[in-house]
Amino acid sequence: MRIAVAGASGRMGRMLIEAVLEAPDAELAGALDVAASPALGRDAADFLGRASGVNIVDDVDTGLAGAQFLIDFTRPEGTLAHLKAAVARGVGMVIGTTGFDDAGRAAVADAARSIPIVFAPNMSVGVNVVLELLATAARILGPGYDVEIIEAHHRHKVDAPSGTALKMGEVVAEALGRDLREVAVYGREGHTGERDTNTIGFATVRGGDIVGDHTVLFAGTGERIEITHRSASRVTYAHGALRACRFLAGRDRGLFDMRDVLGLRAP
């Protein structure tokens, strides 16, 4: 697999590059970064003390010239620019970027008519197993349990709640027959009154170098059930992204998520 990586000098970008270089079935074909990056022109594997033969560039067409897939965990505006270039070149995409608005998500769906795309807020295999557990728990527990979602990330994360937390909320809401857009509560302050039993609450923590912690609390009368996932390293996201590339191999177009990649979706 000939893979290009966006955000090549960032924390996630470096983890992706290392994973691609270590994978026996993958080859680093391109490395992209923003025009202001001090890493431009350097070998993409400099941080590993080795040479990959691929320099970091800010020109999308150059970065995608030899690529079969682009893995993008950057920001919505950058991802959407890369998306246009990928469609023009017929390059499949694995998108882990979060923080898209409705127009951005629609643009991804539209591009999937031309190229194959895996679009997921979290590429971790463990997180996607947790999503399955949440759907099962919500269906069984039903409306008698209040749902609160608590997430924590490093100080540099720019969107809140995290895309993973929102996905967890969507999964729980769907299992309960609710629309998350109508029942989500993103902050509480002052005299709020009693809790509406139909709501799904979100709490956000930002600090230090926390990779990513997510807990969904089902609070009933006399008991609480907590389902938690904690990431100790970004490597799990990188391995999931490679797994997504393998899934896309041989596909000409279509929009998929990690449930498809992991075979969790019913036929």
LODOPA-207369 format. One record per residue (C-alpha): residue number from 0; x, y, z. Coordinates in steps of 0.1 Angstrom, whole numbers. Last residue first. Layout:
<sites>
+------+-------+-------+-------+
: resi :     x :     y :     z :
+------+-------+-------+-------+
:  NUM :     X :     Y :     Z :
...
+------+-------+-------+-------+
</sites>
This chain:
<sites>
+------+-------+-------+-------+
: resi :     x :     y :     z :
+------+-------+-------+-------+
:  266 :  -250 :   -74 :    63 :
:  265 :  -248 :   -64 :   100 :
:  264 :  -219 :   -40 :   107 :
:  263 :  -192 :   -52 :   130 :
:  262 :  -168 :   -64 :   103 :
:  261 :  -139 :   -44 :   117 :
:  260 :  -135 :   -22 :    87 :
:  259 :  -173 :   -17 :    83 :
:  258 :  -177 :    -8 :   119 :
:  257 :  -147 :    15 :   114 :
:  256 :  -165 :    37 :    90 :
:  255 :  -173 :    35 :    53 :
:  254 :  -182 :    59 :    24 :
:  253 :  -179 :    44 :   -11 :
:  252 :  -156 :    43 :   -41 :
:  251 :  -133 :    21 :   -61 :
:  250 :  -126 :    -6 :   -36 :
:  249 :   -96 :   -29 :   -42 :
:  248 :   -77 :   -18 :   -11 :
:  247 :  -102 :     1 :    12 :
:  246 :  -100 :   -25 :    40 :
:  245 :   -62 :   -25 :    40 :
:  244 :   -63 :    13 :    43 :
:  243 :   -87 :     9 :    73 :
:  242 :   -63 :   -15 :    90 :
:  241 :   -36 :    11 :    85 :
:  240 :   -58 :    36 :   102 :
:  239 :   -64 :    12 :   131 :
:  238 :   -27 :     7 :   136 :
:  237 :   -22 :    45 :   137 :
:  236 :   -51 :    50 :   162 :
:  235 :   -37 :    23 :   185 :
:  234 :    -2 :    39 :   182 :
:  233 :   -16 :    71 :   198 :
:  232 :    -6 :    58 :   232 :
:  231 :   -22 :    53 :   266 :
:  230 :   -58 :    55 :   254 :
:  229 :   -84 :    50 :   280 :
:  228 :  -118 :    34 :   274 :
:  227 :  -145 :    34 :   300 :
:  226 :  -180 :    19 :   305 :
:  225 :  -195 :    29 :   338 :
:  224 :  -226 :    14 :   354 :
:  223 :  -242 :    31 :   384 :
:  222 :  -265 :    16 :   409 :
:  221 :  -293 :    23 :   434 :
:  220 :  -316 :    42 :   411 :
:  219 :  -298 :    44 :   378 :
:  218 :  -268 :    63 :   364 :
:  217 :  -254 :    50 :   331 :
:  216 :  -220 :    67 :   329 :
:  215 :  -201 :    67 :   296 :
:  214 :  -163 :    72 :   301 :
:  213 :  -138 :    84 :   276 :
:  212 :  -101 :    90 :   280 :
:  211 :   -77 :   103 :   253 :
:  210 :   -40 :   110 :   249 :
:  209 :   -37 :   130 :   281 :
:  208 :    -6 :   152 :   276 :
:  207 :   -14 :   180 :   301 :
:  206 :   -50 :   193 :   303 :
:  205 :   -84 :   194 :   288 :
:  204 :  -115 :   180 :   305 :
:  203 :  -150 :   179 :   289 :
:  202 :  -184 :   170 :   303 :
:  201 :  -213 :   159 :   281 :
:  200 :  -249 :   151 :   292 :
:  199 :  -275 :   130 :   275 :
:  198 :  -310 :   143 :   281 :
:  197 :  -342 :   123 :   283 :
:  196 :  -343 :   123 :   321 :
:  195 :  -344 :   161 :   323 :
:  194 :  -322 :   169 :   353 :
:  193 :  -338 :   191 :   379 :
:  192 :  -333 :   229 :   377 :
:  191 :  -303 :   245 :   361 :
:  190 :  -296 :   272 :   387 :
:  189 :  -260 :   281 :   378 :
:  188 :  -239 :   263 :   353 :
:  187 :  -243 :   232 :   332 :
:  186 :  -226 :   224 :   299 :
:  185 :  -230 :   204 :   267 :
:  184 :  -265 :   190 :   271 :
:  183 :  -275 :   167 :   242 :
:  182 :  -312 :   158 :   238 :
:  181 :  -323 :   174 :   205 :
:  180 :  -292 :   170 :   185 :
:  179 :  -287 :   135 :   200 :
:  178 :  -320 :   123 :   184 :
:  177 :  -336 :    96 :   206 :
:  176 :  -348 :    61 :   201 :
:  175 :  -327 :    47 :   231 :
:  174 :  -303 :    28 :   209 :
:  173 :  -300 :    59 :   186 :
:  172 :  -292 :    81 :   216 :
:  171 :  -265 :    57 :   229 :
:  170 :  -248 :    55 :   195 :
:  169 :  -250 :    92 :   189 :
:  168 :  -236 :   100 :   224 :
:  167 :  -207 :    76 :   218 :
:  166 :  -201 :    93 :   185 :
:  165 :  -201 :   127 :   203 :
:  164 :  -175 :   114 :   228 :
:  163 :  -153 :   101 :   199 :
:  162 :  -155 :   134 :   181 :
:  161 :  -143 :   151 :   212 :
:  160 :  -165 :   175 :   230 :
:  159 :  -149 :   199 :   223 :
:  158 :  -125 :   209 :   195 :
:  157 :   -90 :   223 :   197 :
:  156 :   -69 :   196 :   214 :
:  155 :   -36 :   211 :   225 :
:  154 :   -42 :   207 :   263 :
:  153 :   -44 :   169 :   261 :
:  152 :   -77 :   151 :   262 :
:  151 :  -104 :   141 :   287 :
:  150 :  -140 :   128 :   281 :
:  149 :  -170 :   124 :   303 :
:  148 :  -204 :   112 :   289 :
:  147 :  -235 :   112 :   311 :
:  146 :  -265 :    90 :   306 :
:  145 :  -294 :    88 :   331 :
:  144 :  -309 :    53 :   335 :
:  143 :  -346 :    44 :   335 :
:  142 :  -349 :    50 :   298 :
:  141 :  -335 :    16 :   287 :
:  140 :  -310 :    -5 :   305 :
:  139 :  -310 :   -32 :   278 :
:  138 :  -309 :   -10 :   248 :
:  137 :  -284 :    14 :   263 :
:  136 :  -261 :   -15 :   273 :
:  135 :  -261 :   -31 :   239 :
:  134 :  -254 :     2 :   221 :
:  133 :  -227 :    10 :   246 :
:  132 :  -210 :   -24 :   241 :
:  131 :  -209 :   -19 :   203 :
:  130 :  -193 :    16 :   208 :
:  129 :  -168 :     0 :   232 :
:  128 :  -157 :   -24 :   204 :
:  127 :  -151 :     7 :   183 :
:  126 :  -130 :    23 :   211 :
:  125 :  -109 :    -9 :   213 :
:  124 :  -102 :   -10 :   176 :
:  123 :   -90 :    26 :   177 :
:  122 :   -97 :    45 :   146 :
:  121 :  -117 :    72 :   163 :
:  120 :  -139 :    99 :   147 :
:  119 :  -144 :    77 :   117 :
:  118 :  -144 :    83 :    79 :
:  117 :  -131 :    55 :    58 :
:  116 :  -132 :    68 :    22 :
:  115 :  -132 :    51 :   -13 :
:  114 :  -132 :    77 :   -41 :
:  113 :  -158 :    92 :   -65 :
:  112 :  -191 :    90 :   -47 :
:  111 :  -171 :    92 :   -15 :
:  110 :  -164 :   128 :   -23 :
:  109 :  -201 :   137 :   -17 :
:  108 :  -200 :   120 :    17 :
:  107 :  -169 :   140 :    27 :
:  106 :  -185 :   172 :    15 :
:  105 :  -217 :   164 :    35 :
:  104 :  -195 :   160 :    66 :
:  103 :  -180 :   194 :    60 :
:  102 :  -214 :   210 :    55 :
:  101 :  -227 :   195 :    87 :
:  100 :  -198 :   208 :   107 :
:   99 :  -166 :   189 :   111 :
:   98 :  -148 :   189 :   144 :
:   97 :  -129 :   156 :   141 :
:   96 :  -102 :   144 :   117 :
:   95 :   -97 :   106 :   115 :
:   94 :  -101 :   104 :    77 :
:   93 :   -88 :    75 :    57 :
:   92 :   -87 :    85 :    21 :
:   91 :   -86 :    69 :   -13 :
:   90 :   -66 :    87 :   -40 :
:   89 :   -83 :    91 :   -74 :
:   88 :   -62 :   121 :   -83 :
:   87 :   -89 :   148 :   -85 :
:   86 :  -108 :   132 :   -56 :
:   85 :   -76 :   132 :   -35 :
:   84 :   -70 :   169 :   -44 :
:   83 :  -105 :   178 :   -33 :
:   82 :  -102 :   158 :    -1 :
:   81 :   -69 :   175 :     8 :
:   80 :   -86 :   209 :     9 :
:   79 :  -114 :   193 :    31 :
:   78 :   -88 :   178 :    54 :
:   77 :   -71 :   211 :    59 :
:   76 :  -103 :   230 :    68 :
:   75 :  -114 :   202 :    91 :
:   74 :   -82 :   198 :   110 :
:   73 :   -55 :   171 :   108 :
:   72 :   -59 :   133 :   112 :
:   71 :   -56 :   125 :    74 :
:   70 :   -44 :    92 :    60 :
:   69 :   -40 :    95 :    22 :
:   68 :   -42 :    63 :     1 :
:   67 :   -28 :    51 :   -33 :
:   66 :     0 :    77 :   -32 :
:   65 :    27 :    85 :   -58 :
:   64 :    17 :   121 :   -66 :
:   63 :    -1 :   127 :   -34 :
:   62 :    25 :   149 :   -17 :
:   61 :    33 :   167 :   -50 :
:   60 :    -4 :   175 :   -56 :
:   59 :    -9 :   186 :   -20 :
:   58 :    20 :   211 :   -20 :
:   57 :    31 :   216 :    16 :
:   56 :    60 :   191 :    15 :
:   55 :    77 :   167 :    39 :
:   54 :   105 :   148 :    22 :
:   53 :   102 :   110 :    14 :
:   52 :   134 :    89 :    11 :
:   51 :   126 :    73 :    44 :
:   50 :   158 :    82 :    62 :
:   49 :   165 :    74 :    98 :
:   48 :   169 :    91 :   132 :
:   47 :   133 :    85 :   140 :
:   46 :   125 :   122 :   140 :
:   45 :   141 :   125 :   106 :
:   44 :   115 :   100 :    92 :
:   43 :    97 :   125 :    70 :
:   42 :   129 :   137 :    55 :
:   41 :   131 :   175 :    58 :
:   40 :   119 :   199 :    32 :
:   39 :    92 :   213 :    53 :
:   38 :    97 :   206 :    90 :
:   37 :    96 :   242 :   101 :
:   36 :    58 :   241 :    93 :
:   35 :    44 :   274 :    80 :
:   34 :    32 :   260 :    47 :
:   33 :    12 :   233 :    64 :
:   32 :    23 :   196 :    63 :
:   31 :    22 :   167 :    39 :
:   30 :    42 :   135 :    37 :
:   29 :    41 :   112 :     7 :
:   28 :    46 :    76 :    -5 :
:   27 :    54 :    58 :    27 :
:   26 :    52 :    21 :    18 :
:   25 :    29 :    -5 :    34 :
:   24 :    27 :   -43 :    35 :
:   23 :    55 :   -50 :    59 :
:   22 :    43 :   -22 :    83 :
:   21 :    71 :    -5 :   102 :
:   20 :    74 :    25 :    79 :
:   19 :    36 :    29 :    79 :
:   18 :    35 :    28 :   117 :
:   17 :    63 :    53 :   120 :
:   16 :    46 :    77 :    96 :
:   15 :    13 :    73 :   115 :
:   14 :    30 :    81 :   149 :
:   13 :    47 :   111 :   133 :
:   12 :    14 :   124 :   120 :
:   11 :    -3 :   119 :   153 :
:   10 :    22 :   141 :   172 :
:    9 :    25 :   166 :   144 :
:    8 :    53 :   168 :   118 :
:    7 :    34 :   148 :    90 :
:    6 :     1 :   166 :    93 :
:    5 :   -11 :   146 :    63 :
:    4 :     3 :   111 :    56 :
:    3 :     7 :    95 :    22 :
:    2 :     4 :    57 :    18 :
:    1 :    14 :    34 :   -10 :
:    0 :     0 :     0 :     0 :
+------+-------+-------+-------+
</sites>
